Amino acid sequence: MNKPLTIHAGGHRGCLGLSLRGSCTTPADVAQLEQAARRLLASRPTRLWVDCQQLLEVSVSGQRTLLHTERLARAAGVVCYWCGLSAHVLSQLATSGLQQLLQLRSAAEFEGPRYILPD
């Protein structure tokens, strides 16, 4: 059974980020991620950091939402960094080809607000 998606969002002095925890597999998860990303992008940051260390699973519709978020960011002139993806999720993204379209970074390279990260 998949863990439902939980998203922690925040920002401080122009440093904006999301922390994704659980699975992005249901229509509700997809809608929640898209809404959170749109909310942060509306503040017109230059960079958006997405912590994915605890992202467990991403369905095809979830992957479409990742790509849509990436495209929304790019259209707004925002660089979106996806940090700390697990080997399992990276494998899912590689299978679909999405891995080549995202700005992937290690968890250590995360420069978003630290208070949104898991303890």
Biopython code that builds the backbone (N, CA, C, O; Angstrom):
import numpy as np
from Bio.PDB.StructureBuilder import StructureBuilder

atoms = [
    (1, "MET", "N", (0.837, -1.187, 0.000)),
    (1, "MET", "CA", (0.000, 0.000, 0.000)),
    (1, "MET", "C", (0.882, 1.250, 0.000)),
    (1, "MET", "O", (1.853, 1.330, 0.752)),
    (2, "ASN", "N", (0.541, 2.215, -0.841)),
    (2, "ASN", "CA", (1.304, 3.451, -0.946)),
    (2, "ASN", "C", (0.969, 4.394, 0.196)),
    (2, "ASN", "O", (-0.169, 4.460, 0.659)),
    (3, "LYS", "N", (1.991, 5.127, 0.641)),
    (3, "LYS", "CA", (1.761, 6.195, 1.608)),
    (3, "LYS", "C", (1.221, 7.398, 0.858)),
    (3, "LYS", "O", (1.736, 7.733, -0.209)),
    (4, "PRO", "N", (0.201, 8.056, 1.383)),
    (4, "PRO", "CA", (-0.309, 9.247, 0.702)),
    (4, "PRO", "C", (0.757, 10.339, 0.642)),
    (4, "PRO", "O", (1.644, 10.417, 1.491)),
    (5, "LEU", "N", (0.645, 11.162, -0.368)),
    (5, "LEU", "CA", (1.601, 12.245, -0.560)),
    (5, "LEU", "C", (1.383, 13.344, 0.475)),
    (5, "LEU", "O", (0.259, 13.794, 0.698)),
    (6, "THR", "N", (2.461, 13.759, 1.089)),
    (6, "THR", "CA", (2.464, 14.913, 1.979)),
    (6, "THR", "C", (3.462, 15.899, 1.396)),
    (6, "THR", "O", (4.569, 15.518, 1.017)),
    (7, "ILE", "N", (3.077, 17.151, 1.326)),
    (7, "ILE", "CA", (3.955, 18.177, 0.765)),
    (7, "ILE", "C", (4.162, 19.262, 1.806)),
    (7, "ILE", "O", (3.205, 19.807, 2.357)),
    (8, "HIS", "N", (5.411, 19.562, 2.064)),
    (8, "HIS", "CA", (5.762, 20.693, 2.918)),
    (8, "HIS", "C", (6.339, 21.754, 1.992)),
    (8, "HIS", "O", (7.260, 21.482, 1.222)),
    (9, "ALA", "N", (5.798, 22.951, 2.069)),
    (9, "ALA", "CA", (6.239, 24.046, 1.211)),
    (9, "ALA", "C", (6.628, 25.217, 2.077)),
    (9, "ALA", "O", (6.073, 25.430, 3.156)),
    (10, "GLY", "N", (7.583, 25.968, 1.592)),
    (10, "GLY", "CA", (7.965, 27.145, 2.349)),
    (10, "GLY", "C", (8.985, 27.984, 1.627)),
    (10, "GLY", "O", (9.513, 27.616, 0.578)),
    (11, "GLY", "N", (9.236, 29.102, 2.215)),
    (11, "GLY", "CA", (10.214, 30.002, 1.651)),
    (11, "GLY", "C", (10.673, 31.011, 2.672)),
    (11, "GLY", "O", (9.977, 31.319, 3.639)),
    (12, "HIS", "N", (11.860, 31.515, 2.429)),
    (12, "HIS", "CA", (12.431, 32.524, 3.296)),
    (12, "HIS", "C", (13.396, 33.352, 2.471)),
    (12, "HIS", "O", (14.377, 32.829, 1.942)),
    (13, "ARG", "N", (13.119, 34.642, 2.362)),
    (13, "ARG", "CA", (13.974, 35.568, 1.625)),
    (13, "ARG", "C", (14.269, 35.089, 0.208)),
    (13, "ARG", "O", (15.422, 35.057, -0.223)),
    (14, "GLY", "N", (13.222, 34.722, -0.500)),
    (14, "GLY", "CA", (13.372, 34.319, -1.894)),
    (14, "GLY", "C", (13.860, 32.902, -2.108)),
    (14, "GLY", "O", (13.997, 32.462, -3.249)),
    (15, "CYS", "N", (14.123, 32.184, -1.037)),
    (15, "CYS", "CA", (14.563, 30.791, -1.135)),
    (15, "CYS", "C", (13.334, 29.911, -0.958)),
    (15, "CYS", "O", (12.835, 29.764, 0.157)),
    (16, "LEU", "N", (12.841, 29.325, -2.048)),
    (16, "LEU", "CA", (11.586, 28.588, -2.008)),
    (16, "LEU", "C", (11.808, 27.104, -2.248)),
    (16, "LEU", "O", (12.698, 26.707, -3.001)),
    (17, "GLY", "N", (10.981, 26.288, -1.593)),
    (17, "GLY", "CA", (11.127, 24.859, -1.786)),
    (17, "GLY", "C", (9.902, 24.065, -1.414)),
    (17, "GLY", "O", (8.991, 24.541, -0.738)),
    (18, "LEU", "N", (9.919, 22.815, -1.893)),
    (18, "LEU", "CA", (8.902, 21.818, -1.570)),
    (18, "LEU", "C", (9.621, 20.583, -1.053)),
    (18, "LEU", "O", (10.725, 20.275, -1.502)),
    (19, "SER", "N", (9.017, 19.885, -0.130)),
    (19, "SER", "CA", (9.508, 18.589, 0.313)),
    (19, "SER", "C", (8.389, 17.588, 0.078)),
    (19, "SER", "O", (7.307, 17.711, 0.652)),
    (20, "LEU", "N", (8.653, 16.588, -0.773)),
    (20, "LEU", "CA", (7.651, 15.593, -1.141)),
    (20, "LEU", "C", (7.898, 14.328, -0.339)),
    (20, "LEU", "O", (9.013, 13.805, -0.320)),
    (21, "ARG", "N", (6.854, 13.834, 0.326)),
    (21, "ARG", "CA", (6.976, 12.640, 1.166)),
    (21, "ARG", "C", (5.824, 11.701, 0.864)),
    (21, "ARG", "O", (4.666, 12.116, 0.840)),
    (22, "GLY", "N", (6.141, 10.440, 0.634)),
    (22, "GLY", "CA", (5.107, 9.455, 0.316)),
    (22, "GLY", "C", (5.096, 9.171, -1.173)),
    (22, "GLY", "O", (6.130, 9.258, -1.835)),
    (23, "SER", "N", (3.936, 8.832, -1.698)),
    (23, "SER", "CA", (3.788, 8.443, -3.102)),
    (23, "SER", "C", (2.917, 9.441, -3.850)),
    (23, "SER", "O", (1.932, 9.954, -3.319)),
    (24, "CYS", "N", (3.297, 9.704, -5.082)),
    (24, "CYS", "CA", (2.502, 10.568, -5.958)),
    (24, "CYS", "C", (1.890, 9.669, -7.026)),
    (24, "CYS", "O", (2.414, 9.549, -8.133)),
    (25, "THR", "N", (0.775, 9.043, -6.674)),
    (25, "THR", "CA", (0.188, 8.026, -7.550)),
    (25, "THR", "C", (-1.296, 8.211, -7.825)),
    (25, "THR", "O", (-1.809, 7.653, -8.795)),
    (26, "THR", "N", (-1.995, 8.973, -7.006)),
    (26, "THR", "CA", (-3.442, 9.112, -7.175)),
    (26, "THR", "C", (-3.774, 10.475, -7.783)),
    (26, "THR", "O", (-2.944, 11.383, -7.755)),
    (27, "PRO", "N", (-4.975, 10.620, -8.329)),
    (27, "PRO", "CA", (-5.391, 11.933, -8.833)),
    (27, "PRO", "C", (-5.315, 13.016, -7.750)),
    (27, "PRO", "O", (-4.978, 14.161, -8.052)),
    (28, "ALA", "N", (-5.621, 12.673, -6.504)),
    (28, "ALA", "CA", (-5.539, 13.656, -5.412)),
    (28, "ALA", "C", (-4.093, 14.083, -5.165)),
    (28, "ALA", "O", (-3.824, 15.261, -4.929)),
    (29, "ASP", "N", (-3.157, 13.121, -5.221)),
    (29, "ASP", "CA", (-1.734, 13.441, -5.048)),
    (29, "ASP", "C", (-1.265, 14.387, -6.144)),
    (29, "ASP", "O", (-0.586, 15.379, -5.882)),
    (30, "VAL", "N", (-1.639, 14.063, -7.369)),
    (30, "VAL", "CA", (-1.248, 14.861, -8.530)),
    (30, "VAL", "C", (-1.773, 16.292, -8.390)),
    (30, "VAL", "O", (-1.035, 17.252, -8.611)),
    (31, "ALA", "N", (-3.046, 16.429, -8.022)),
    (31, "ALA", "CA", (-3.654, 17.757, -7.855)),
    (31, "ALA", "C", (-2.970, 18.531, -6.734)),
    (31, "ALA", "O", (-2.748, 19.735, -6.856)),
    (32, "GLN", "N", (-2.638, 17.848, -5.649)),
    (32, "GLN", "CA", (-1.977, 18.491, -4.517)),
    (32, "GLN", "C", (-0.598, 19.019, -4.921)),
    (32, "GLN", "O", (-0.234, 20.138, -4.559)),
    (33, "LEU", "N", (0.167, 18.223, -5.667)),
    (33, "LEU", "CA", (1.495, 18.653, -6.108)),
    (33, "LEU", "C", (1.397, 19.831, -7.059)),
    (33, "LEU", "O", (2.150, 20.797, -6.939)),
    (34, "GLU", "N", (0.483, 19.753, -7.993)),
    (34, "GLU", "CA", (0.344, 20.853, -8.949)),
    (34, "GLU", "C", (-0.066, 22.149, -8.248)),
    (34, "GLU", "O", (0.450, 23.219, -8.570)),
    (35, "GLN", "N", (-0.984, 22.055, -7.298)),
    (35, "GLN", "CA", (-1.430, 23.240, -6.563)),
    (35, "GLN", "C", (-0.280, 23.843, -5.745)),
    (35, "GLN", "O", (-0.109, 25.062, -5.728)),
    (36, "ALA", "N", (0.497, 23.010, -5.077)),
    (36, "ALA", "CA", (1.621, 23.506, -4.267)),
    (36, "ALA", "C", (2.663, 24.183, -5.153)),
    (36, "ALA", "O", (3.183, 25.243, -4.804)),
    (37, "ALA", "N", (2.966, 23.580, -6.285)),
    (37, "ALA", "CA", (3.960, 24.162, -7.193)),
    (37, "ALA", "C", (3.471, 25.491, -7.752)),
    (37, "ALA", "O", (4.227, 26.461, -7.799)),
    (38, "ARG", "N", (2.219, 25.542, -8.173)),
    (38, "ARG", "CA", (1.666, 26.802, -8.706)),
    (38, "ARG", "C", (1.702, 27.914, -7.661)),
    (38, "ARG", "O", (2.006, 29.064, -7.975)),
    (39, "ARG", "N", (1.386, 27.556, -6.407)),
    (39, "ARG", "CA", (1.381, 28.547, -5.333)),
    (39, "ARG", "C", (2.778, 29.156, -5.161)),
    (39, "ARG", "O", (2.917, 30.375, -5.058)),
    (40, "LEU", "N", (3.801, 28.312, -5.132)),
    (40, "LEU", "CA", (5.158, 28.831, -4.956)),
    (40, "LEU", "C", (5.634, 29.597, -6.190)),
    (40, "LEU", "O", (6.278, 30.638, -6.058)),
    (41, "LEU", "N", (5.328, 29.097, -7.376)),
    (41, "LEU", "CA", (5.757, 29.775, -8.593)),
    (41, "LEU", "C", (5.085, 31.136, -8.756)),
    (41, "LEU", "O", (5.636, 32.024, -9.406)),
    (42, "ALA", "N", (3.907, 31.305, -8.173)),
    (42, "ALA", "CA", (3.210, 32.593, -8.248)),
    (42, "ALA", "C", (3.981, 33.715, -7.564)),
    (42, "ALA", "O", (3.770, 34.890, -7.865)),
    (43, "SER", "N", (4.879, 33.355, -6.639)),
    (43, "SER", "CA", (5.677, 34.387, -5.954)),
    (43, "SER", "C", (6.912, 34.787, -6.756)),
    (43, "SER", "O", (7.728, 35.588, -6.301)),
    (44, "ARG", "N", (7.037, 34.225, -7.946)),
    (44, "ARG", "CA", (8.088, 34.586, -8.902)),
    (44, "ARG", "C", (9.514, 34.414, -8.366)),
    (44, "ARG", "O", (10.298, 35.362, -8.387)),
    (45, "PRO", "N", (9.852, 33.225, -7.891)),
    (45, "PRO", "CA", (11.234, 33.002, -7.454)),
    (45, "PRO", "C", (12.143, 32.849, -8.674)),
    (45, "PRO", "O", (11.657, 32.730, -9.799)),
    (46, "THR", "N", (13.443, 32.852, -8.457)),
    (46, "THR", "CA", (14.368, 32.542, -9.555)),
    (46, "THR", "C", (14.716, 31.067, -9.558)),
    (46, "THR", "O", (15.073, 30.504, -10.593)),
    (47, "ARG", "N", (14.609, 30.434, -8.371)),
    (47, "ARG", "CA", (14.881, 29.006, -8.246)),
    (47, "ARG", "C", (13.850, 28.363, -7.328)),
    (47, "ARG", "O", (13.388, 28.972, -6.362)),
    (48, "LEU", "N", (13.500, 27.124, -7.649)),
    (48, "LEU", "CA", (12.604, 26.335, -6.809)),
    (48, "LEU", "C", (13.310, 25.021, -6.519)),
    (48, "LEU", "O", (13.719, 24.309, -7.436)),
    (49, "TRP", "N", (13.449, 24.707, -5.244)),
    (49, "TRP", "CA", (14.129, 23.479, -4.809)),
    (49, "TRP", "C", (13.086, 22.474, -4.355)),
    (49, "TRP", "O", (12.229, 22.796, -3.532)),
    (50, "VAL", "N", (13.152, 21.254, -4.888)),
    (50, "VAL", "CA", (12.194, 20.207, -4.525)),
    (50, "VAL", "C", (12.963, 19.051, -3.886)),
    (50, "VAL", "O", (13.743, 18.368, -4.549)),
    (51, "ASP", "N", (12.731, 18.846, -2.596)),
    (51, "ASP", "CA", (13.352, 17.742, -1.856)),
    (51, "ASP", "C", (12.540, 16.479, -2.103)),
    (51, "ASP", "O", (11.350, 16.433, -1.792)),
    (52, "CYS", "N", (13.181, 15.454, -2.661)),
    (52, "CYS", "CA", (12.490, 14.208, -3.008)),
    (52, "CYS", "C", (13.050, 13.011, -2.238)),
    (52, "CYS", "O", (12.838, 11.867, -2.641)),
    (53, "GLN", "N", (13.758, 13.259, -1.141)),
    (53, "GLN", "CA", (14.390, 12.170, -0.398)),
    (53, "GLN", "C", (13.381, 11.140, 0.088)),
    (53, "GLN", "O", (13.700, 9.954, 0.170)),
    (54, "GLN", "N", (12.170, 11.574, 0.411)),
    (54, "GLN", "CA", (11.161, 10.650, 0.930)),
    (54, "GLN", "C", (10.017, 10.423, -0.059)),
    (54, "GLN", "O", (8.926, 10.003, 0.326)),
    (55, "LEU", "N", (10.282, 10.706, -1.337)),
    (55, "LEU", "CA", (9.316, 10.398, -2.380)),
    (55, "LEU", "C", (9.498, 8.918, -2.737)),
    (55, "LEU", "O", (10.556, 8.518, -3.221)),
    (56, "LEU", "N", (8.465, 8.115, -2.495)),
    (56, "LEU", "CA", (8.584, 6.665, -2.597)),
    (56, "LEU", "C", (8.223, 6.089, -3.960)),
    (56, "LEU", "O", (8.828, 5.117, -4.410)),
    (57, "GLU", "N", (7.256, 6.681, -4.599)),
    (57, "GLU", "CA", (6.707, 6.117, -5.844)),
    (57, "GLU", "C", (6.082, 7.237, -6.656)),
    (57, "GLU", "O", (5.492, 8.162, -6.098)),
    (58, "VAL", "N", (6.211, 7.156, -7.984)),
    (58, "VAL", "CA", (5.603, 8.155, -8.857)),
    (58, "VAL", "C", (4.930, 7.421, -10.016)),
    (58, "VAL", "O", (5.597, 6.760, -10.813)),
    (59, "SER", "N", (3.618, 7.540, -10.103)),
    (59, "SER", "CA", (2.867, 6.903, -11.196)),
    (59, "SER", "C", (3.107, 7.672, -12.491)),
    (59, "SER", "O", (3.783, 8.701, -12.499)),
    (60, "VAL", "N", (2.553, 7.168, -13.572)),
    (60, "VAL", "CA", (2.654, 7.854, -14.858)),
    (60, "VAL", "C", (2.023, 9.242, -14.765)),
    (60, "VAL", "O", (2.588, 10.212, -15.268)),
    (61, "SER", "N", (0.851, 9.344, -14.122)),
    (61, "SER", "CA", (0.219, 10.663, -13.987)),
    (61, "SER", "C", (1.046, 11.561, -13.062)),
    (61, "SER", "O", (1.106, 12.773, -13.271)),
    (62, "GLY", "N", (1.680, 10.979, -12.049)),
    (62, "GLY", "CA", (2.579, 11.742, -11.192)),
    (62, "GLY", "C", (3.777, 12.267, -11.972)),
    (62, "GLY", "O", (4.209, 13.402, -11.772)),
    (63, "GLN", "N", (4.307, 11.438, -12.857)),
    (63, "GLN", "CA", (5.434, 11.864, -13.686)),
    (63, "GLN", "C", (5.024, 12.991, -14.629)),
    (63, "GLN", "O", (5.795, 13.919, -14.871)),
    (64, "ARG", "N", (3.816, 12.904, -15.156)),
    (64, "ARG", "CA", (3.321, 14.001, -16.007)),
    (64, "ARG", "C", (3.251, 15.299, -15.211)),
    (64, "ARG", "O", (3.526, 16.374, -15.743)),
    (65, "THR", "N", (2.884, 15.198, -13.943)),
    (65, "THR", "CA", (2.810, 16.386, -13.098)),
    (65, "THR", "C", (4.204, 16.949, -12.813)),
    (65, "THR", "O", (4.383, 18.166, -12.776)),
    (66, "LEU", "N", (5.188, 16.074, -12.613)),
    (66, "LEU", "CA", (6.571, 16.550, -12.451)),
    (66, "LEU", "C", (6.993, 17.323, -13.699)),
    (66, "LEU", "O", (7.558, 18.413, -13.604)),
    (67, "LEU", "N", (6.717, 16.753, -14.860)),
    (67, "LEU", "CA", (7.072, 17.414, -16.113)),
    (67, "LEU", "C", (6.314, 18.726, -16.276)),
    (67, "LEU", "O", (6.884, 19.729, -16.705)),
    (68, "HIS", "N", (5.027, 18.717, -15.933)),
    (68, "HIS", "CA", (4.220, 19.939, -16.031)),
    (68, "HIS", "C", (4.771, 21.020, -15.091)),
    (68, "HIS", "O", (4.838, 22.192, -15.460)),
    (69, "THR", "N", (5.158, 20.623, -13.894)),
    (69, "THR", "CA", (5.762, 21.567, -12.940)),
    (69, "THR", "C", (7.052, 22.143, -13.514)),
    (69, "THR", "O", (7.296, 23.346, -13.432)),
    (70, "GLU", "N", (7.867, 21.280, -14.090)),
    (70, "GLU", "CA", (9.114, 21.719, -14.728)),
    (70, "GLU", "C", (8.835, 22.727, -15.838)),
    (70, "GLU", "O", (9.522, 23.743, -15.946)),
    (71, "ARG", "N", (7.837, 22.451, -16.651)),
    (71, "ARG", "CA", (7.493, 23.353, -17.766)),
    (71, "ARG", "C", (6.909, 24.672, -17.268)),
    (71, "ARG", "O", (7.216, 25.730, -17.817)),
    (72, "LEU", "N", (6.068, 24.618, -16.230)),
    (72, "LEU", "CA", (5.536, 25.854, -15.642)),
    (72, "LEU", "C", (6.670, 26.724, -15.110)),
    (72, "LEU", "O", (6.693, 27.937, -15.319)),
    (73, "ALA", "N", (7.603, 26.085, -14.421)),
    (73, "ALA", "CA", (8.749, 26.815, -13.867)),
    (73, "ALA", "C", (9.560, 27.451, -14.990)),
    (73, "ALA", "O", (9.885, 28.637, -14.936)),
    (74, "ARG", "N", (9.881, 26.663, -15.995)),
    (74, "ARG", "CA", (10.688, 27.168, -17.114)),
    (74, "ARG", "C", (9.985, 28.330, -17.802)),
    (74, "ARG", "O", (10.627, 29.322, -18.150)),
    (75, "ALA", "N", (8.668, 28.220, -18.003)),
    (75, "ALA", "CA", (7.913, 29.299, -18.651)),
    (75, "ALA", "C", (7.930, 30.577, -17.817)),
    (75, "ALA", "O", (7.834, 31.679, -18.357)),
    (76, "ALA", "N", (8.053, 30.425, -16.501)),
    (76, "ALA", "CA", (8.108, 31.579, -15.598)),
    (76, "ALA", "C", (9.539, 32.071, -15.386)),
    (76, "ALA", "O", (9.765, 33.014, -14.629)),
    (77, "GLY", "N", (10.505, 31.434, -16.053)),
    (77, "GLY", "CA", (11.902, 31.831, -15.898)),
    (77, "GLY", "C", (12.519, 31.318, -14.610)),
    (77, "GLY", "O", (13.487, 31.893, -14.113)),
    (78, "VAL", "N", (11.969, 30.241, -14.068)),
    (78, "VAL", "CA", (12.424, 29.673, -12.798)),
    (78, "VAL", "C", (13.163, 28.364, -13.075)),
    (78, "VAL", "O", (12.692, 27.528, -13.846)),
    (79, "VAL", "N", (14.324, 28.196, -12.442)),
    (79, "VAL", "CA", (15.031, 26.920, -12.522)),
    (79, "VAL", "C", (14.524, 26.047, -11.381)),
    (79, "VAL", "O", (14.530, 26.466, -10.223)),
    (80, "CYS", "N", (14.089, 24.844, -11.705)),
    (80, "CYS", "CA", (13.544, 23.917, -10.721)),
    (80, "CYS", "C", (14.537, 22.767, -10.531)),
    (80, "CYS", "O", (14.878, 22.068, -11.485)),
    (81, "TYR", "N", (14.993, 22.581, -9.300)),
    (81, "TYR", "CA", (15.947, 21.517, -8.985)),
    (81, "TYR", "C", (15.240, 20.422, -8.190)),
    (81, "TYR", "O", (14.591, 20.701, -7.181)),
    (82, "TRP", "N", (15.368, 19.173, -8.648)),
    (82, "TRP", "CA", (14.770, 18.000, -8.018)),
    (82, "TRP", "C", (15.890, 17.285, -7.279)),
    (82, "TRP", "O", (16.795, 16.746, -7.917)),
    (83, "CYS", "N", (15.854, 17.266, -5.964)),
    (83, "CYS", "CA", (16.984, 16.796, -5.161)),
    (83, "CYS", "C", (16.680, 15.505, -4.397)),
    (83, "CYS", "O", (15.586, 15.319, -3.864)),
    (84, "GLY", "N", (17.678, 14.624, -4.360)),
    (84, "GLY", "CA", (17.612, 13.456, -3.482)),
    (84, "GLY", "C", (16.676, 12.351, -3.914)),
    (84, "GLY", "O", (16.137, 11.643, -3.063)),
    (85, "LEU", "N", (16.462, 12.175, -5.214)),
    (85, "LEU", "CA", (15.585, 11.103, -5.682)),
    (85, "LEU", "C", (16.208, 9.741, -5.385)),
    (85, "LEU", "O", (17.412, 9.548, -5.557)),
    (86, "SER", "N", (15.379, 8.801, -4.940)),
    (86, "SER", "CA", (15.853, 7.448, -4.647)),
    (86, "SER", "C", (16.167, 6.706, -5.949)),
    (86, "SER", "O", (15.731, 7.108, -7.028)),
    (87, "ALA", "N", (16.924, 5.626, -5.829)),
    (87, "ALA", "CA", (17.248, 4.806, -6.996)),
    (87, "ALA", "C", (15.971, 4.279, -7.654)),
    (87, "ALA", "O", (15.885, 4.201, -8.880)),
    (88, "HIS", "N", (14.988, 3.920, -6.839)),
    (88, "HIS", "CA", (13.720, 3.398, -7.376)),
    (88, "HIS", "C", (13.001, 4.457, -8.217)),
    (88, "HIS", "O", (12.567, 4.169, -9.333)),
    (89, "VAL", "N", (12.872, 5.669, -7.693)),
    (89, "VAL", "CA", (12.181, 6.730, -8.435)),
    (89, "VAL", "C", (13.006, 7.126, -9.658)),
    (89, "VAL", "O", (12.440, 7.384, -10.721)),
    (90, "LEU", "N", (14.327, 7.177, -9.527)),
    (90, "LEU", "CA", (15.174, 7.483, -10.686)),
    (90, "LEU", "C", (14.975, 6.440, -11.784)),
    (90, "LEU", "O", (14.971, 6.773, -12.969)),
    (91, "SER", "N", (14.812, 5.192, -11.389)),
    (91, "SER", "CA", (14.566, 4.125, -12.358)),
    (91, "SER", "C", (13.230, 4.344, -13.070)),
    (91, "SER", "O", (13.129, 4.148, -14.281)),
    (92, "GLN", "N", (12.211, 4.748, -12.319)),
    (92, "GLN", "CA", (10.909, 5.037, -12.927)),
    (92, "GLN", "C", (11.041, 6.181, -13.935)),
    (92, "GLN", "O", (10.476, 6.122, -15.027)),
    (93, "LEU", "N", (11.786, 7.214, -13.563)),
    (93, "LEU", "CA", (11.959, 8.369, -14.445)),
    (93, "LEU", "C", (12.797, 8.015, -15.669)),
    (93, "LEU", "O", (12.551, 8.528, -16.760)),
    (94, "ALA", "N", (13.792, 7.135, -15.492)),
    (94, "ALA", "CA", (14.626, 6.708, -16.614)),
    (94, "ALA", "C", (13.808, 5.909, -17.623)),
    (94, "ALA", "O", (13.985, 6.060, -18.832)),
    (95, "THR", "N", (12.914, 5.060, -17.125)),
    (95, "THR", "CA", (12.070, 4.243, -18.002)),
    (95, "THR", "C", (11.199, 5.116, -18.899)),
    (95, "THR", "O", (10.991, 4.801, -20.071)),
    (96, "SER", "N", (10.697, 6.199, -18.351)),
    (96, "SER", "CA", (9.816, 7.085, -19.125)),
    (96, "SER", "C", (10.597, 8.142, -19.919)),
    (96, "SER", "O", (10.034, 8.808, -20.787)),
    (97, "GLY", "N", (11.887, 8.292, -19.621)),
    (97, "GLY", "CA", (12.685, 9.319, -20.288)),
    (97, "GLY", "C", (12.649, 10.654, -19.568)),
    (97, "GLY", "O", (13.328, 11.593, -19.983)),
    (98, "LEU", "N", (11.879, 10.756, -18.510)),
    (98, "LEU", "CA", (11.731, 12.019, -17.787)),
    (98, "LEU", "C", (13.018, 12.431, -17.076)),
    (98, "LEU", "O", (13.259, 13.619, -16.862)),
    (99, "GLN", "N", (13.834, 11.463, -16.718)),
    (99, "GLN", "CA", (15.096, 11.749, -16.025)),
    (99, "GLN", "C", (15.946, 12.747, -16.819)),
    (99, "GLN", "O", (16.656, 13.563, -16.233)),
    (100, "GLN", "N", (15.874, 12.680, -18.135)),
    (100, "GLN", "CA", (16.669, 13.568, -18.988)),
    (100, "GLN", "C", (16.117, 14.994, -19.052)),
    (100, "GLN", "O", (16.817, 15.909, -19.485)),
    (101, "LEU", "N", (14.875, 15.185, -18.628)),
    (101, "LEU", "CA", (14.224, 16.484, -18.763)),
    (101, "LEU", "C", (14.211, 17.311, -17.481)),
    (101, "LEU", "O", (13.855, 18.489, -17.508)),
    (102, "LEU", "N", (14.597, 16.705, -16.362)),
    (102, "LEU", "CA", (14.576, 17.394, -15.077)),
    (102, "LEU", "C", (15.987, 17.770, -14.648)),
    (102, "LEU", "O", (16.956, 17.096, -14.999)),
    (103, "GLN", "N", (16.091, 18.851, -13.889)),
    (103, "GLN", "CA", (17.371, 19.266, -13.300)),
    (103, "GLN", "C", (17.550, 18.477, -12.008)),
    (103, "GLN", "O", (17.050, 18.887, -10.961)),
    (104, "LEU", "N", (18.255, 17.351, -12.069)),
    (104, "LEU", "CA", (18.414, 16.475, -10.914)),
    (104, "LEU", "C", (19.661, 16.852, -10.119)),
    (104, "LEU", "O", (20.704, 17.170, -10.690)),
    (105, "ARG", "N", (19.537, 16.811, -8.805)),
    (105, "ARG", "CA", (20.643, 17.114, -7.898)),
    (105, "ARG", "C", (20.621, 16.110, -6.751)),
    (105, "ARG", "O", (19.601, 15.475, -6.487)),
    (106, "SER", "N", (21.744, 15.978, -6.084)),
    (106, "SER", "CA", (21.802, 15.111, -4.907)),
    (106, "SER", "C", (21.120, 15.817, -3.735)),
    (106, "SER", "O", (20.885, 17.024, -3.781)),
    (107, "ALA", "N", (20.807, 15.056, -2.690)),
    (107, "ALA", "CA", (20.180, 15.642, -1.496)),
    (107, "ALA", "C", (21.105, 16.684, -0.872)),
    (107, "ALA", "O", (20.636, 17.692, -0.343)),
    (108, "ALA", "N", (22.403, 16.448, -0.929)),
    (108, "ALA", "CA", (23.370, 17.378, -0.332)),
    (108, "ALA", "C", (23.398, 18.725, -1.051)),
    (108, "ALA", "O", (23.822, 19.727, -0.476)),
    (109, "GLU", "N", (22.951, 18.754, -2.292)),
    (109, "GLU", "CA", (22.962, 19.998, -3.071)),
    (109, "GLU", "C", (21.711, 20.855, -2.857)),
    (109, "GLU", "O", (21.608, 21.945, -3.420)),
    (110, "PHE", "N", (20.774, 20.382, -2.061)),
    (110, "PHE", "CA", (19.534, 21.123, -1.795)),
    (110, "PHE", "C", (19.870, 22.473, -1.173)),
    (110, "PHE", "O", (20.570, 22.536, -0.162)),
    (111, "GLU", "N", (19.376, 23.547, -1.772)),
    (111, "GLU", "CA", (19.606, 24.899, -1.254)),
    (111, "GLU", "C", (18.304, 25.597, -0.906)),
    (111, "GLU", "O", (18.266, 26.819, -0.758)),
    (112, "GLY", "N", (17.241, 24.820, -0.778)),
    (112, "GLY", "CA", (15.970, 25.389, -0.380)),
    (112, "GLY", "C", (15.921, 25.621, 1.115)),
    (112, "GLY", "O", (16.909, 25.395, 1.813)),
    (113, "PRO", "N", (14.784, 26.067, 1.611)),
    (113, "PRO", "CA", (14.656, 26.323, 3.052)),
    (113, "PRO", "C", (14.800, 25.019, 3.858)),
    (113, "PRO", "O", (14.072, 24.054, 3.625)),
    (114, "ARG", "N", (15.717, 25.008, 4.778)),
    (114, "ARG", "CA", (16.028, 23.786, 5.538)),
    (114, "ARG", "C", (14.881, 23.338, 6.438)),
    (114, "ARG", "O", (14.761, 22.151, 6.741)),
    (115, "TYR", "N", (14.051, 24.262, 6.863)),
    (115, "TYR", "CA", (12.979, 23.890, 7.803)),
    (115, "TYR", "C", (11.915, 23.006, 7.167)),
    (115, "TYR", "O", (11.118, 22.411, 7.891)),
    (116, "ILE", "N", (11.870, 22.896, 5.842)),
    (116, "ILE", "CA", (10.891, 22.006, 5.211)),
    (116, "ILE", "C", (11.409, 20.570, 5.097)),
    (116, "ILE", "O", (10.648, 19.658, 4.771)),
    (117, "LEU", "N", (12.687, 20.371, 5.363)),
    (117, "LEU", "CA", (13.274, 19.032, 5.248)),
    (117, "LEU", "C", (12.839, 18.139, 6.399)),
    (117, "LEU", "O", (12.562, 18.617, 7.500)),
    (118, "PRO", "N", (12.780, 16.821, 6.132)),
    (118, "PRO", "CA", (12.424, 15.891, 7.215)),
    (118, "PRO", "C", (13.501, 15.876, 8.290)),
    (118, "PRO", "O", (14.680, 16.078, 8.000)),
    (119, "ASP", "N", (13.095, 15.638, 9.521)),
    (119, "ASP", "CA", (14.060, 15.571, 10.642)),
    (119, "ASP", "C", (14.881, 14.302, 10.556)),
    (119, "ASP", "O", (15.742, 14.066, 11.404)),
]
sb = StructureBuilder()
sb.init_structure("model")
sb.init_model(0)
sb.init_chain("A")
sb.init_seg("    ")
for serial, (resi, resn, name, xyz) in enumerate(atoms, 1):
    if name == "N":
        sb.init_residue(resn, " ", resi, " ")
    sb.init_atom(name, np.array(xyz, "f"), 0.0, 1.0, " ", f" {name:<3s}", serial, name[0])
structure = sb.get_structure()
